[in-house]
């Protein structure tokens, strides 16, 4: 996604890659958020996913927290918020640079508390990118796992949220398993085209051949 952003010449912004997916329904959007409903057929449930971008201007940051509170008024559905909040909740998350004002961090913490949002966890220290959820979502996916994918061309971390987490460990070791970090490799698309196009037979055979190329 970061490479696409750079090719398009965009400096900031958010996107949800769900075009044509009948399991995702758009609720609302603005320059700073995209709110969708996810229909999980496997678990026979629905939940909200909000991609959120905090205002980069400190003087306008409170507008972001008011937006978050408005979105949080709908507590009927389990809720996940992922994105770049442009704020931290504690100075312990800060790594170098200008110190954050206590008031800024307090405002962010209060917005999360007002919405009943809890941190999903993270790796590293300073993190403007994070995921937060309601307890009702955690009750559905108690085995979730979060991974922050590091790369060399951005200060930000892509967030991979696996709703099944360690439940997948029961999968056969011989089965094809896609590594999310491969998405950061520019050669991935070419490898898929070559492997998929040059392999005949069933989909499992094609996946096996692809796994040998990656």
C-alpha positions as CSV (number, residue, x, y, z in Angstrom):
1,X,0.0,0.0,0.0
2,X,2.8,2.4,0.8
3,X,4.4,1.8,-2.6
4,X,1.0,2.5,-4.3
5,X,0.8,5.8,-2.3
6,X,4.2,6.9,-3.5
7,X,3.4,6.0,-7.1
8,X,0.2,8.1,-6.9
9,X,2.0,11.0,-5.3
10,X,-0.1,11.1,-2.2
11,X,1.4,12.5,1.0
12,X,-1.2,11.3,3.5
13,X,-4.6,9.6,3.4
14,X,-6.5,6.4,4.1
15,X,-7.9,3.6,2.0
16,X,-9.9,0.4,2.4
17,X,-9.2,-2.1,-0.3
18,X,-12.7,-3.7,-0.4
19,X,-14.1,-2.9,-3.9
20,X,-16.4,-5.6,-5.0
21,X,-16.3,-7.5,-1.7
22,X,-19.9,-8.4,-0.7
23,X,-18.7,-9.1,2.9
24,X,-17.8,-5.5,3.5
25,X,-20.4,-2.7,3.6
26,X,-19.6,1.0,3.7
27,X,-21.2,3.0,6.6
28,X,-19.5,6.4,6.4
29,X,-16.4,8.2,5.3
30,X,-14.6,11.5,5.5
31,X,-11.1,12.9,4.8
32,X,-10.1,11.4,8.2
33,X,-11.9,8.1,8.4
34,X,-13.6,5.2,6.5
35,X,-16.1,3.2,8.5
36,X,-17.3,-0.2,7.2
37,X,-19.2,-3.3,8.5
38,X,-17.4,-6.6,8.1
39,X,-19.6,-9.7,7.7
40,X,-17.7,-12.7,9.1
41,X,-19.4,-15.7,7.5
42,X,-17.2,-18.2,9.3
43,X,-18.0,-16.9,12.8
44,X,-21.6,-15.9,11.7
45,X,-21.2,-12.4,13.1
46,X,-20.7,-8.8,12.0
47,X,-18.3,-6.1,13.3
48,X,-17.2,-2.6,12.5
49,X,-13.8,-1.7,11.1
50,X,-12.8,2.0,11.0
51,X,-9.7,3.2,9.3
52,X,-8.7,6.4,11.1
53,X,-6.3,9.2,10.4
54,X,-5.6,11.7,13.2
55,X,-5.3,15.4,12.1
56,X,-1.6,16.1,11.5
57,X,-2.0,19.6,12.8
58,X,-1.7,19.7,16.6
59,X,-4.1,22.7,16.8
60,X,-6.8,20.6,15.1
61,X,-6.2,17.3,16.9
62,X,-9.2,17.7,19.1
63,X,-11.4,17.7,16.0
64,X,-10.1,14.1,15.4
65,X,-11.1,13.0,18.9
66,X,-14.6,14.5,18.5
67,X,-14.9,12.6,15.2
68,X,-13.9,9.4,17.1
69,X,-16.4,10.1,19.8
70,X,-19.2,10.5,17.2
71,X,-18.3,7.2,15.6
72,X,-18.2,5.6,19.0
73,X,-21.8,6.6,19.7
74,X,-22.8,3.4,17.9
75,X,-21.9,0.6,20.3
76,X,-24.3,-1.9,19.0
77,X,-21.6,-3.7,16.9
78,X,-18.2,-4.9,18.0
79,X,-15.7,-2.3,16.8
80,X,-12.1,-2.1,15.6
81,X,-10.2,1.1,14.8
82,X,-6.9,0.9,12.9
83,X,-4.8,3.7,11.7
84,X,-2.4,6.6,12.1
85,X,-3.7,8.6,15.1
86,X,-0.8,11.1,15.0
87,X,-0.7,10.9,18.8
88,X,0.6,8.7,21.6
89,X,-1.0,7.9,24.9
90,X,2.1,8.1,27.0
91,X,5.6,9.6,26.9
92,X,6.9,6.0,27.3
93,X,5.9,5.5,23.7
94,X,8.1,8.4,22.6
95,X,11.5,7.8,21.0
96,X,13.5,11.0,20.6
97,X,12.3,14.2,19.0
98,X,10.2,16.9,20.5
99,X,8.4,16.0,23.8
100,X,4.7,15.6,23.6
101,X,2.5,17.9,25.8
102,X,0.7,16.1,28.6
103,X,-2.5,17.7,27.6
104,X,-2.3,16.3,24.1
105,X,-1.8,12.7,25.3
106,X,-4.5,13.2,27.9
107,X,-7.0,14.3,25.3
108,X,-6.3,11.2,23.3
109,X,-6.6,8.8,26.3
110,X,-9.9,10.4,27.2
111,X,-11.2,9.9,23.7
112,X,-10.3,6.2,23.7
113,X,-11.9,5.8,27.2
114,X,-15.1,7.6,26.2
115,X,-15.4,5.2,23.2
116,X,-14.6,2.1,25.3
117,X,-11.6,1.4,23.1
118,X,-8.7,-0.8,24.3
119,X,-5.3,-1.1,22.8
120,X,-4.5,-4.3,20.8
121,X,-0.8,-4.3,21.7
122,X,2.3,-3.5,19.7
123,X,5.9,-4.0,19.1
124,X,8.6,-1.2,19.4
125,X,8.3,2.1,21.2
126,X,7.0,5.2,19.5
127,X,3.9,4.4,17.5
128,X,1.5,6.7,15.8
129,X,0.0,3.7,14.1
130,X,-2.1,1.5,16.3
131,X,-5.2,-0.7,16.7
132,X,-7.9,-0.3,19.4
133,X,-11.0,-2.3,19.9
134,X,-14.1,-2.7,22.1
135,X,-14.3,-5.5,24.6
136,X,-17.2,-7.0,22.6
137,X,-14.9,-7.5,19.7
138,X,-12.3,-9.2,21.9
139,X,-15.0,-11.6,23.2
140,X,-15.5,-12.8,19.6
141,X,-11.8,-13.1,18.7
142,X,-10.0,-13.8,22.0
143,X,-7.1,-15.5,20.1
144,X,-6.3,-12.5,17.9
145,X,-2.7,-11.6,17.1
146,X,-1.3,-8.2,16.0
147,X,1.9,-7.8,14.0
148,X,3.5,-4.5,13.1
149,X,5.3,-5.0,9.7
150,X,8.4,-2.9,9.5
151,X,9.9,-1.7,6.2
152,X,12.6,0.6,4.9
153,X,10.6,3.2,2.9
154,X,8.4,4.7,5.7
155,X,8.5,5.7,9.3
156,X,5.1,4.0,9.7
157,X,4.3,0.4,10.4
158,X,1.6,-1.6,8.5
159,X,-0.7,-3.3,11.0
160,X,-1.6,-7.0,10.4
161,X,-4.6,-8.1,12.5
162,X,-5.2,-11.8,12.5
163,X,-8.5,-12.5,14.1
164,X,-7.8,-16.3,14.5
165,X,-4.2,-15.9,15.8
166,X,-2.7,-19.0,17.3
167,X,-5.7,-21.1,16.4
168,X,-4.0,-21.4,13.0
169,X,-1.2,-23.4,14.6
170,X,-3.2,-26.6,14.1
171,X,-2.9,-26.1,10.3
172,X,-0.8,-28.8,8.6
173,X,2.8,-27.9,8.3
174,X,2.7,-28.9,4.6
175,X,-0.1,-26.5,3.8
176,X,0.8,-23.3,1.9
177,X,1.1,-20.3,4.3
178,X,1.3,-16.8,3.0
179,X,3.7,-14.5,4.9
180,X,2.3,-10.9,5.2
181,X,5.9,-9.5,5.0
182,X,6.1,-10.7,1.4
183,X,3.8,-7.9,0.4
184,X,6.6,-5.5,1.1
185,X,8.8,-7.1,-1.5
186,X,8.6,-5.4,-4.9
187,X,9.4,-8.7,-6.7
188,X,6.3,-10.4,-5.2
189,X,3.9,-9.6,-8.1
190,X,6.3,-10.9,-10.7
191,X,7.0,-14.1,-8.8
192,X,3.2,-14.8,-8.5
193,X,2.7,-14.2,-12.2
194,X,5.5,-16.5,-13.2
195,X,4.7,-19.3,-10.8
196,X,0.9,-19.2,-11.3
197,X,1.1,-18.9,-15.0
198,X,3.6,-21.7,-15.4
199,X,2.0,-24.3,-13.2
200,X,-0.8,-26.5,-14.4
201,X,-3.3,-28.5,-12.4
202,X,-5.4,-27.8,-9.3
203,X,-5.3,-24.7,-7.1
204,X,-3.4,-26.7,-4.4
205,X,-0.7,-27.6,-6.9
206,X,-0.5,-24.0,-8.0
207,X,-0.1,-22.9,-4.4
208,X,2.6,-25.5,-3.8
209,X,4.5,-24.2,-6.9
210,X,4.1,-20.6,-5.7
211,X,5.5,-21.6,-2.3
212,X,8.6,-22.9,-3.9
213,X,9.2,-19.6,-5.6
214,X,8.7,-17.4,-2.5
